[in-house]
Amino acid sequence: MIKTRICDILDIKYPIIQGGMAWVADAELAAAISNAGGLGLIAAGNAPSDWVENEIIKAKNMSDKTIGVNIMLLSPFIEDVIDVVIKHKIKVITTGAGNPGKYMDKFKSIGAKVIPVVPSVALAKRMESIGVDAVIAEGMESGGHIGELTTMALVPQVVDAVTIPVIAAGGIADGRGLVASLALGASGVQMGTRFVTAEECTIAESYKQIVIKAKDRDTVITGRVTGHPVRIIKNKLAREFLKLEANGATKEELEKFGEGRLRMAAREGDVEHGSVMAGQIAGLVKDIKPTKKIIEDIINEAEDTIRTMNRAIEE
């Protein structure tokens, strides 16, 4: 069995963490992933605290395994969401879009493991200095909000820079990606796009189908001028967004144009005018199947890959 340091820290069977995907990662998906041996996450995103609390309660009724919450630190409801997380004594908290430093004392008061997403070595080192338990080094191959470095370049540099465990993210969807990440020094992987097409994922069927149909070059990066670039699958929205950027639209105009687009795609099923966030690895995602089967296939393929590599080395 593939077991690493992060498995012991998070009390999980496999070193596989689900990405914190707003409007996608809810109780059903999180519970299914945790029940299958990984770490499921409820994505708070910009949702109000009562929604987050309801999802936590639902997830706990569906699983007795460790389930975490992903907190978007720029959320307008951040303080209330933090209170809910503390109230329910969430064991694992991942964070994005900011520095969780001001909340560390609260998180540690309930014994939570804190794991921020980082796009650079500098931020990884800063996170280690404030006492986080691990970091997620996320490459720009990932879907949604991205940094500038690729996973292959970022992960080993972060591994060399910190002593805490590093989780690789971005461009990982199968057992080969897991093995490659471990070879780079990571203690585990975070996957988002692969779990979008899990049977237990409750998003619109049209969203799943556009991910399944995607090819290797079917994602584009939008919103660079806003300072918060986002990777999505090409559609009418993407073309309109890129045209606005090319014509000199302001940051405010672009943010207004993009408002509510993720929900439009994920929950309303409008995959032409909505934001279909997915990573470059979408071209490898070809089916819809149970979460348990997805994780089992990843682990089996990883073990087969390791055996093949060992035979090749011996030869």
C-alpha positions in Angstrom: 0.0 0.0 0.0 1.2 3.5 -0.8 1.3 5.3 2.6 3.2 8.5 3.4 3.7 10.9 6.3 0.6 12.9 5.3 -1.6 9.8 5.8 -0.6 9.7 9.5 -1.0 13.4 10.0 -4.5 13.5 8.5 -5.6 10.0 9.6 -6.4 8.9 6.0 -5.7 5.6 4.2 -4.3 7.0 0.9 -2.3 10.2 0.3 -5.1 11.7 -1.9 -6.8 15.0 -1.1 -9.8 16.4 -2.9 -9.4 20.0 -4.2 -11.5 22.7 -2.6 -13.8 23.5 -5.6 -16.4 26.2 -4.9 -19.9 25.2 -6.1 -18.6 21.7 -6.6 -17.1 20.3 -3.4 -20.2 19.7 -1.2 -21.1 17.2 1.5 -21.9 14.3 -0.9 -18.6 14.5 -2.7 -16.5 15.1 0.4 -18.1 12.2 2.3 -17.6 9.8 -0.7 -13.9 10.7 -1.0 -13.3 10.3 2.7 -15.2 7.0 2.8 -13.0 5.8 0.0 -9.8 6.4 1.9 -8.8 9.9 0.8 -9.5 13.3 2.4 -12.8 14.9 1.3 -13.2 18.7 1.6 -16.3 20.9 1.7 -15.5 24.1 -0.2 -16.7 27.2 1.6 -15.9 29.5 -1.3 -18.0 32.7 -1.0 -20.9 30.8 0.6 -22.6 32.1 3.7 -21.8 30.3 7.0 -25.3 28.7 7.3 -24.6 26.8 4.0 -21.2 25.7 5.2 -22.7 24.5 8.5 -25.4 22.5 6.8 -22.9 20.8 4.5 -20.7 19.9 7.5 -23.6 18.4 9.3 -24.7 16.4 6.2 -21.2 15.2 5.7 -20.8 14.0 9.2 -24.0 12.0 8.9 -22.7 10.4 5.8 -19.2 9.5 7.0 -17.3 8.8 10.2 -14.0 9.5 8.5 -11.9 12.7 8.5 -13.6 15.4 6.5 -12.0 18.9 6.0 -13.2 22.3 5.0 -11.5 24.5 2.4 -11.7 28.2 3.4 -11.4 31.0 0.9 -9.8 33.8 3.0 -11.2 36.6 0.8 -14.8 35.4 1.4 -17.1 38.2 2.5 -18.4 35.7 5.2 -15.0 34.7 6.4 -15.4 35.5 10.1 -18.7 33.6 10.3 -17.3 30.7 8.4 -14.4 30.5 10.8 -16.8 30.4 13.7 -18.7 27.5 12.1 -15.5 25.5 11.5 -14.4 26.1 15.2 -17.9 25.2 16.5 -17.8 21.8 14.6 -14.2 21.1 15.5 -13.1 20.4 11.9 -10.0 18.3 11.9 -8.4 19.5 8.7 -8.6 23.0 7.2 -7.1 24.0 3.8 -7.0 27.6 2.9 -6.6 29.7 -0.3 -6.5 33.3 -1.4 -4.6 34.8 1.5 -2.6 34.2 4.7 -4.4 32.2 7.5 -2.0 33.6 10.1 -4.6 35.7 12.0 -6.7 32.6 12.5 -4.0 30.1 13.5 -4.7 30.3 17.2 -8.3 29.6 16.7 -7.6 26.6 14.4 -5.0 25.2 16.8 -7.4 25.6 19.7 -9.5 22.7 18.3 -6.5 20.7 17.2 -7.1 21.3 13.5 -4.4 20.5 10.9 -3.9 23.6 8.8 -2.8 23.3 5.1 -2.6 26.4 2.9 -2.4 26.3 -0.9 0.8 28.0 -2.0 2.0 29.1 -5.5 5.6 29.9 -4.6 8.6 28.9 -2.4 8.4 32.3 -0.6 4.8 31.8 0.5 5.5 28.1 1.5 8.4 29.3 3.8 6.2 32.0 5.3 3.4 29.4 6.0 5.9 27.1 7.7 7.0 30.0 9.9 3.5 30.6 11.3 3.1 26.9 12.2 1.0 25.3 9.5 1.1 21.5 9.3 1.7 21.1 5.6 1.4 23.0 2.3 -0.3 22.3 -1.0 2.1 23.4 -3.8 -0.3 24.1 -6.6 1.0 24.4 -10.2 -0.6 26.5 -12.9 -1.9 23.4 -14.7 -4.7 23.3 -12.2 -8.3 24.5 -12.8 -9.6 27.7 -11.2 -7.4 30.3 -9.7 -3.7 29.7 -10.6 -0.2 30.9 -10.0 2.7 31.2 -12.5 4.8 28.1 -11.9 4.2 24.6 -13.2 3.8 21.7 -10.8 7.0 20.1 -12.0 9.0 23.2 -11.3 7.2 24.3 -8.1 6.9 21.1 -6.1 10.6 20.0 -5.7 11.6 23.6 -4.9 9.0 23.8 -2.2 10.1 20.4 -0.9 13.7 21.6 -0.6 12.7 24.8 1.1 10.5 23.5 4.0 10.5 20.6 6.5 6.8 20.2 6.7 5.0 17.8 4.2 4.2 19.1 0.8 1.2 18.0 -1.2 1.4 18.4 -5.0 -1.5 19.8 -7.0 -2.1 20.7 -10.6 -2.1 18.3 -13.5 -2.6 15.2 -11.5 -5.5 12.8 -12.3 -4.2 9.2 -12.2 -1.7 6.8 -10.6 1.2 8.0 -12.8 0.7 11.5 -11.5 0.7 10.3 -7.9 4.0 8.4 -8.5 5.5 11.4 -10.2 4.5 13.7 -7.4 6.1 11.3 -4.8 9.2 11.2 -6.9 9.4 15.0 -6.7 9.4 14.7 -2.9 5.7 15.3 -2.2 3.9 13.4 0.5 0.6 13.3 -1.3 -1.5 14.8 -4.1 -4.5 17.1 -4.3 -6.9 16.4 -7.2 -9.8 18.5 -8.4 -10.7 17.9 -12.0 -10.6 14.1 -11.7 -13.3 14.2 -9.0 -15.6 16.5 -11.0 -16.8 13.4 -12.9 -17.3 11.2 -9.8 -20.8 9.8 -9.6 -21.2 11.4 -6.2 -20.4 14.9 -7.5 -23.7 16.8 -7.6 -22.9 19.4 -10.2 -24.8 19.6 -13.5 -24.4 16.7 -15.9 -23.4 19.1 -18.7 -20.4 20.3 -16.7 -19.2 16.7 -16.3 -19.7 16.1 -20.0 -17.7 19.1 -21.1 -14.8 17.9 -18.9 -15.0 14.4 -20.4 -15.0 15.8 -23.9 -12.1 18.1 -23.3 -8.7 17.6 -25.1 -5.2 18.5 -24.0 -5.4 22.1 -25.3 -9.0 22.9 -24.4 -8.4 25.1 -21.4 -7.4 28.8 -21.4 -6.3 31.3 -18.8 -8.6 34.3 -18.2 -8.4 37.3 -15.9 -4.7 37.9 -16.0 -5.1 41.7 -15.8 -7.2 41.4 -12.6 -4.2 39.8 -10.8 -6.3 36.7 -10.2 -5.9 34.5 -13.3 -8.4 31.6 -13.7 -8.1 28.5 -15.9 -11.3 27.4 -17.5 -12.4 25.3 -20.5 -12.9 27.1 -23.7 -16.5 28.3 -24.4 -18.4 31.4 -25.3 -17.7 33.0 -21.9 -13.9 32.4 -22.3 -13.9 33.9 -25.8 -15.9 37.0 -24.6 -13.7 37.4 -21.5 -10.5 37.2 -23.5 -11.9 39.7 -26.0 -12.7 42.1 -23.2 -9.2 41.8 -21.9 -7.6 42.4 -25.3 -9.8 45.5 -25.7 -8.5 47.0 -22.4 -11.4 46.3 -20.1 -10.7 47.4 -16.5 -10.3 45.1 -13.6 -13.7 46.2 -12.2 -15.4 45.6 -15.6 -13.9 42.1 -15.8 -14.8 41.2 -12.3 -18.4 42.3 -12.9 -18.6 40.3 -16.1 -17.3 37.2 -14.4 -19.6 37.4 -11.3 -21.7 34.3 -10.7 -20.4 32.5 -13.7 -19.1 29.5 -11.8 -22.4 28.8 -10.2 -24.1 29.3 -13.6 -22.0 26.4 -15.0 -21.8 24.1 -12.0 -25.3 24.3 -10.7 -27.4 25.7 -13.5 -25.7 23.7 -16.2 -25.0 26.6 -18.6 -21.6 25.5 -19.9 -21.4 28.0 -22.7 -21.9 31.2 -20.7 -20.8 29.9 -17.3 -17.2 29.3 -16.0 -16.2 25.7 -16.5 -13.2 25.5 -14.2 -11.0 22.5 -15.0 -7.3 21.8 -15.1 -5.1 20.9 -18.2 -5.4 17.3 -17.1 -9.0 17.2 -18.2 -7.9 15.5 -21.4 -7.2 12.4 -19.3 -10.6 12.3 -17.6 -12.8 10.1 -19.8 -15.5 8.6 -17.7 -18.0 9.0 -14.8 -17.7 6.4 -12.1 -18.0 6.0 -8.3 -15.5 7.9 -6.2 -14.3 4.6 -4.6 -13.5 3.2 -8.0 -11.6 6.4 -9.0 -9.4 6.2 -5.9 -8.9 2.4 -6.2 -7.8 2.8 -9.9 -5.4 5.6 -9.0 -3.8 3.5 -6.2 -3.6 0.3 -8.3 -2.1 2.2 -11.3 0.4 3.9 -9.0 1.5 0.5 -7.6 1.8 -1.0 -11.1 3.8 2.0 -12.2 6.2 1.6 -9.3 6.6 -2.1 -10.1 7.3 -1.3 -13.8 9.9 1.3 -12.9 11.6 -1.1 -10.5 11.8 -3.8 -13.3 13.2 -1.2 -15.7 15.9 -0.2 -13.2 16.8 -3.8 -12.6 17.2 -4.4 -16.3 
